[in-house]
């Protein structure tokens, strides 16, 4: 992140009365507190008027500040809504915060400025009980409509044992089921038009084409989709709430399961954000191991994508071939990490263990084996005429649309923009590695597939460089806040023994601050925003996942297409519901 | 007595062999798919997993015979029976060997085409009577698809009929003594095989089922034996199309050394395997692409084929 004061200076010149204060954070993201009356003007200025605009609403969520103790540089507030904006031209984020007072405060909606604010604001209402004035459809999104309370508020219980036993008597079950009935008028959809009765088709939450517990209600005219209403939240596990009850260290396994195909790739932004809070410098070897394992998981994820994408357009065989090769990836992952899909292997300060003896042979064998297989799959899948007919020109969106909806990852690169955080904002030493960023031009299903395939080739390139250049040295930082803490000297002096004991049993205390780290994950940009209040647990953990943004765009793209195209589109997005619902 | 007993024996024999084959195909298909997809397929029950067929049948016979309360009961029950009956009836005119056939009809080929048209009703009615939106879409797709592909299927066979000068399937086989019709009638064969794929609702034409889109399409609500009948009906359909391909284009029972009936089965089995290979390879077309392909490609080509064959015959080429 380059010159961070530029935009803050610009804002204070332009809106002197709007700025409440400027906050300094350890992650260097320019952070500005804005009065809520001026919020829309400031955001509109940032999106449209400033010289190098912040075109992407990258994230939007809130913080319950009521029991937070360390608040230097910050105005008094009960709740804070924060907005992450990303400028491509500046290659810079800006964090805009709005202080709010009261039990159920109100803040003006920005759904008219960014289309993708719609879902984010609904999420904040759902989880915090903050109202957005003028929001077109402010209703719960992750939790069922019958839920009582707003879980991310501090007074809401975090454990099942605090809530009394769960019971589902017959009448309650019936009532719950009734809330799932779809009422088109609530979504502004006409039942009839031009003397045609529309058919409403409920797809999901149990449906073979929706890749998980995801529900889409389609308004159909014949096979043509007139409109689509998405219903998410069936996979919601309150990962952000759990982060507030887990020590910094013990939350790592939960991150694995956010994008359950991404494995250690999920640990990556989390541990980096924690390291930034703790001020830990990670040794080179750990950095390279992390990159290598993340790229293995990128391949593993993309193989699942490739197979299921082909499956979605009716090809039966590729998924078996892809899973066989994914098994080879998992054998390597297992040899190195011990686990397979969710190894939870990164640690704050490094990785869990050194590479095992003979790892290089395994990795080299795979690097020699895999590219030829990719070529073979090209002839089977990507060059198949029917496959091309089913995917080329299907569910295409333009670059402008992609930016408006906050699309990242392969879905953005398919529109022709070579935006890859590994290149643009290199982390963990990606700038030392050679690889290309594949881009498409049409933004259709075929291009998204093609980019995934090409990324696997690039990942192999990266892994090969890691293999050839793996340095010697420690796999974990020598720092008092690494977890688990270094054990070598514990048996020699009582001070280290006590520190070790406390760090293992309670976990380390990270200094109060805020840090945001963002990476190019398997499905797009994945970011962790950690707020420490000087405790063994995080005060607030915000997980920005790519799939949430990607799903929100579906109705916009798919109107006017057929049911079969919708399935092809879903396959090409590359999402998992755990990554959407968290 | 013999003239009564012999036809009955043949009928019973043909039925038994066909139903056994259709059940056995479940195993064949799963093993072949396994082979082509780098996996095992069923290999646990009995030698080579052959008893899997038996296990599947026990399962399907003992499953609860459930009719959804919202379904149109009588039509719902009738639909799977139609496809079984229609396909089995078609086999009546298939000559398996010079001596092995059920009836020798002069309009044999027309009879087969007529019967295969009837099976559309089965699918459409099943989709309609289930009172399920997915089934309904599947049934509608099936009706449109099968009706259109029937047109090209019939047209593609007219070349063979013109060459053989008969609708009688035995005569058609006899007419291939010198040269199998797959050579002069290559376009006809290709069109027929593609239309056959569409008739049996197999990938790339399995739109009525399309599990990724329609869950299970027209038979979403079916279970137990009624589902089993659709299943067996599909496999019987594969055998029928393969057998017809052999009879019409690959000389039926003709072949050296081996007994005729064995030739017939070897050739038929080859085409059954082709069906399975196609399933392992191709994606599914979209509905509009399927229709466009049919009416814009298949129809002109089959008409052109007719014109060429007619011209050649008129010019005295045959």
Interface residues (C-beta under 8 A of the other chain):
Chain A: X199 X201 X202 X207 X208 X209 X223 X310 X311 X312 X313 X314 X315 X316 X317 X320 X321 X324 X380 X384 X386 X387 X389 X390 X562 X563 X564 X565 X567
Chain B: X33 X36 X37 X38 X39 X133 X134 X137 X203 X204 X206 X210 X211 X212 X213 X214 X215 X279 X280 X281 X282 X283 X284 X285 X286 X287 X288 X289
